[in-house]
Amino acid sequence: MRAFLSGLRDAAMDAGAAGGGAFWPAPARAPLLLLQAAALLALRWHVAAVFFRSGLTKLEDWETTLLLFENEYQVPVLSPVLAAWMGTGGELLLPVLLVLGLGTRVAALGLSVVNIMAVLSLAEISPLALAGHQLWGLLLLAPLLWGAGLFSLDAALARWRARGTT
């Protein structure tokens, strides 16, 4: 356990040196970077849960989902059936990748596209629903711009690759 915690501290220090953590005094860097990683994980988990639940809802009543895509949602270019499949698939696959922190930026970008299409495809959207979509869009900016953080498969793979090249 001590080796694991020491490895996390070292990884946090490496991440801090590369990502501007040098602003903080050395003793504070590792704890702050670990808190940053935990915050990014919580953020990824929250946003992923919203989209994943939406995808599950679509799967629960597929006939209604198809009717909504045919009559309510005005997705440009795509047929309603293809849009339903792509939207539902995106809402089920991309959140899993986001939580795992695997291909994080791609997953965040994909969920951003799903989010934007959801807003654009509705002829009328309530102010409360629009505020929710705006919040999710802003939350998705963090992993899109900064990646998943230390607690992710992306970071673990980067550490593994770095060990293999030295």
N, C-alpha and C positions, 0 to 999 in steps of 0.2 A: 504494500500500500504506500509505503514511504517513497519507493521508487516511482510509482505512478504520480503521486503528488509533486515530486521533484521534477518529473518530466513535464507536467502541466505548467509548473512555475517557469521552467526553462523555455517552453514553447511560448508562454505568455510574454516573457522577456524578449524573445526573438521577434514576436509579432509587434511588440511595442516599439522596438528599435526601428522596425521597418515602417510602422504606421504612425509615427508622430508621438509615441508614448514617451519620448525623451524629454518632453516638457515637464513631466512629473519627476520628483526626486526618486532616486533608484529604489529605496525601500517601498515606495507606494506604487510603483509601476505594475508589478505582478498582480497584487490584489485588484487594482483597478482594471487591468486587462482581463482578469478572470470574471469580474463583475460585468464588463462589457460583453464578454462571450456569453454569459448567462442571460443578459438582457436580449442579445440577438437571438438566442435560442427561444426564449419566451415569446418574443415578437414573431419569430417564424412559426412557432406552434400555434399562436393565436390566429394569425392570418390563415394558416393552412386549415385549421379547424373550421373556419367560416366557409371556405370554398369546398372542403370535403363534405361537410353536411349538406351543402347545396347540391352537390353531385349525387349524394345518396338519396336526397328527396326526389331528384329527377328519375333515378332508377326505380324507386318504389312504385311509381305510377307512370310507366313509360308512355302509355296512351295519352295521358294528360300532357305529358312533356311534349309529345309530338304535336298535339293540338295547339299548345302554347306557341311552339316554334312556327306553326303554320299560320296562326291567326293573330297572335299578340306581339311576338317578337319580330321585328323587321330587320333581320340580319342581311346586310347587303352581299351580293355576289353569290353566296352559298345557297343551295337548296335547303328548305327547312329541315329535312331529314338529316342531311350531312351536317348542318349547323348544330342540330340536337346531339348527334353523336360526338362531334368534335368538342362542343361545349361541355358535355357531360364527362367525356374522357379527360379533358383538361382539368376539370374540377376534381376528378378522382386520382389521377396520376401525379400531376404537378405538386399538389400539397404533400404527398408522401415524399417526393424528392426534396421539397423545401424543408420539411421537418428533419429528414436525415442529413440535410446539408450536402447533398450529392448533386452536382450540376446546379448549384444554388442560383447563380445568376441567370441561367437559362430558365429554371423553374420560376423565378421571380418575374422575369420578362414575360413568360407564357401566361402566368396568372394576371399580370398587368393587362395583357391583350384580352384575356377573358373578361376582366373587370371593365375595361373600356367598351368592349363589344356589348356587354350587358347593359351599360348605360345608353349607348348609342342605339341599340336595337329596340328600346322601349319608346313608343310614341309619347307617352306621358309617364313621368316618374315623380313620385312624391318627394318633397324636400327632405324628409327624414331618410328615405331610401338613398337619395343622392348623397347625403352627408355620409352615410355608411360606406358607399362606394368610394367617396373621396378619401375617407379615413384609410380604407384598405389600400388604396393607391399610394397614399403617403407612406404607410407602413411597409409596402413592398419596395419602396425606394431604398430602404436601409440595406437589405440583402442584395439588391440589384447593384448598388454603388460600392458597398464595402465587403460583400461576400457574406458567408455564413458565420464567420468567426471561428474561434478555437474549438468549440464543441460541435464539430461537424465531420462528416466523412471526407469532405473536400480538404480540410486541414489535416486530417489523419493521412490521407493519400499524399499530400504535399510533404509531410514529415517523412513518410516512408520513402518517397522518391529522393528526398534530400539525403537520407541515410544511405541509399543505394548508390549515389553518385560520389560519395566521399570515401 
